[in-house]
Amino acid sequence: MDVLGFDIYQESLTDGLQVLRYNKTTAYIPHLDWIDDYQKQQEHNFDSAGVGSNRFATILLYMSDLEKGDGGETLFAQAWPSELNDEDRIPTATALAQLRESGDVANLLKEGSWEEEMVAKCRTRLAVRPHSSRAVLFYSQHPDGSPDHASLHGGCPVISKEKWAGKFDNLGAGGIIYIIELIKHPRGGFPGAPVNREVVERNRANNKPKDDGQKKASFSNSKTDDRMVNAKLYFQDTFWGNLGHGDPVLNVNTYKGHEWNIKVGDEIVKKFVINDETTQISGRFQPRQSQIMADRPWQKSRRDRHFFSHTILLKMAPWNLKQAES
């Protein structure tokens, strides 16, 4: 902690110690540890370029030894190895072709998946291989407090063995990892934490209880719309996971004001903005004779005797949805 100017560990200036275990094929989508609240929906002030506090550094502590070809690296998706000349940089399309030709992940990862693309980038971009005596420190902010998008990072799929790591938020990927994420000023919920006065006053005026804005959300695809066969979930412009027919439910930790997009190809077909609603749905009306299921079809009205069947459903925790009237 000395290198970051901390004499002692302070819980209010970190997001706590996280321990991660990556089993075979497990990966983590590239992301920023810096938290945005551009729509000013949260009472905590995350504007680190002003008086707010946000994550500014992450430390990843590896607890596993993975060899070349085992996967599990921490990938910095926007960066290249410093010793690599510009003319030696391999485009992603070429790296993917080389990976498929090698057959290294042919029986592990689906061709065309984001995990397969990550493996290709892990072999060509800046990536740190886990080793039990190794740690990685990186910054999520520029000196002026603005987010450093070069810190976009993720955990490459583990191809063999497993990976353990720890994270001091901010820490990273690989077997087991410890992660510590560090903040310059107290985080939300601790004395002295900076707040958005405008949001606080608005919430109190509307009799809203104090809330740090953190939410748990679940996205699911009902498989009722052929247009959503290959749907994908994005956090703003960052790919998060596949949400097509046959893909599992995607559970995420998020905040009020966060924007989640459903894309088919390159087109955004639905936007979800996290708020206080229990559910948000995207779908279409179906005839009355459609099968009524507990949490899927929604009755439009008894007058037109039609039901609304969701194609993409967003549920907020707890998952106690109101059922459709019969």
BATORTI-201850 format. One record per residue (C-alpha): residue in one letter; x, y, z. Coordinates in steps of 0.2 Angstrom, whole numbers, plus 5000, padded with zeros to 4 digits. Each point is the difference from the previous one (the first is absolute). Example, Ala and Ser with C-alpha at 12.3 -4.5 7.8 and 13.67 -1.06 7.14 Angstrom:
# residues 2
A506249785039
S500650174997
This chain:
# residues 326
M500050005000
D501550125003
V500250024981
L498350074999
G500350125015
F499049905013
D500849985017
I498749875005
Y498649914992
Q498350105002
E498449914995
S499250174996
L501350034986
T499849834992
D498649894993
G500749865011
L501049854997
Q499349884986
V500549824997
L499749934983
R500049824994
Y500049974981
N499649824995
K500449934982
T499350114987
T499550145012
A500350174995
Y499550185004
I499550134987
P501150154997
H499450155011
L500550155009
D500150005019
W499650195000
I498150025004
D499050124990
D498550105005
Y499850124985
Q498150015002
K500250055019
Q498949875007
Q501049965015
E500250095016
H501849965001
N501150124990
F501149894988
D500650154990
S501949985005
A500450154988
G499150115013
V499749975018
G499449824998
S500849845004
N500249854988
R501249854998
F501750064995
A501149855001
T499949815001
I501249875006
L499949824994
L500949865010
Y500249834992
M499949845009
S500249884986
D501449954988
L499449994982
E501249964986
K500050074982
G498449934991
D499149975016
G499050164998
G499450105015
E501050164996
T499450175005
L499750094984
F500150194997
A499050004984
Q500550174994
A501949985003
W501449924991
P501649935007
S501350145001
E501349904991
L498949974985
N500350114985
D498550074991
E500349904985
D500049845010
R498350025008
I498849864994
P498250064996
T498649915010
A499349914984
T501849934996
A500249945018
L498349925000
A500549904984
Q501649955008
L499149945015
R498749904991
E501449924989
S500949955016
G498549915007
D500550055018
V498250045005
A499049914987
N499249885012
L499950135014
L499350164993
K498650044988
E500750074983
G499550184999
S499750035019
W500750145009
E501149885010
E500849934984
E500450184995
M500850035017
V501249864999
A500550074983
K500350175008
C500949925015
R501349934988
T500350174991
R499650145011
L500750055017
A499649865012
V500749945017
R500249825003
P499649945018
H501449955012
S499849975018
S501450135004
R499350134988
A498950165003
V499450134988
L499650185004
F499150114988
Y499050175000
S498350034995
Q500150195000
H501150134992
P500850135012
D498650124997
G498749875006
S499349954983
P499849824996
D501549924991
H499249894986
A501749914998
S499749915016
L498649904991
H500449825006
G499349835002
G500449825005
C500549894985
P499249824999
V500949875010
I500449864988
S500749885012
K500249985019
E499250145010
K500450175006
W499950085017
A500350195003
G499650145012
K499550184996
F500250165010
D498850104990
N500750004989
L500849824997
G499849884985
A499949834993
G500949834998
G499749825012
I499750095017
I500250195001
Y499950125014
I499350174995
I500150175009
E499250154992
L500650165007
I499150175002
K500750175004
H498650065011
P498749905011
R498849894990
G498250015002
G499349955017
F501550065009
P500250175010
G500750144989
A499449924983
P499750134987
V498150014995
N499150074985
R499050145009
E498850024986
V499549825000
V499949995019
E498850155001
R499049934986
N499849835008
R499650085017
A498750114992
N499249844992
N500149915017
K501249874993
P501049915013
K501950025000
D500749884987
D501749974993
G499249954983
Q500849834999
K498849874992
K500149824995
A499249974983
S499549844990
F499850004981
S499249854991
N499449964983
S498349914999
K500449934983
T498350054993
D500750124986
D501149934986
R500750184998
M500949975017
V500849844996
N501850085000
A499650145012
K501550075011
L500050105016
Y501150165000
F500450125015
Q499950164990
D501249954985
T501049865009
F499549834996
W499449905016
G499449834994
N498949904988
L498150015003
G499449904986
H498949854999
G500849865010
D501150125010
P499950015019
V499350145010
L501250145003
N500150065018
V500950175002
N500450125014
T499650184995
Y499450175005
K498650114997
G500250104984
H501149874992
E499549974982
W499949824994
N499749964981
I499449854991
K500849994982
V499749894986
G501550014988
D500550185001
E498350075003
I499350055018
V498349935001
K499650045018
K500750115013
F499849975019
V500450145012
I500149945018
N498750085012
D498949955014
E498849904989
T499949815005
T499949954982
Q500350064983
I499449914984
S500350004982
G498849904989
R498549984990
F498149975001
Q499449824997
P498349934998
R498949955015
Q500349824997
S501850015003
Q500649905015
I499950095017
M501749985009
A500350065018
D501250144996
R500050024981
P498450064991
W499250165006
Q498250044997
K499850164990
S498250025005
R498449895002
R499250104987
D501149954985
R500349835008
H501850004995
F501649965010
F501750085000
S501449874998
H501750075005
T501549964988
I501350085012
L499550025018
L501050105013
K499649955018
M500750095016
A500449915016
P499049945009
W499349914986
N498250015007
L499150054984
K498150034999
Q499249864990
A498950054985
E498150015004
S499049854993
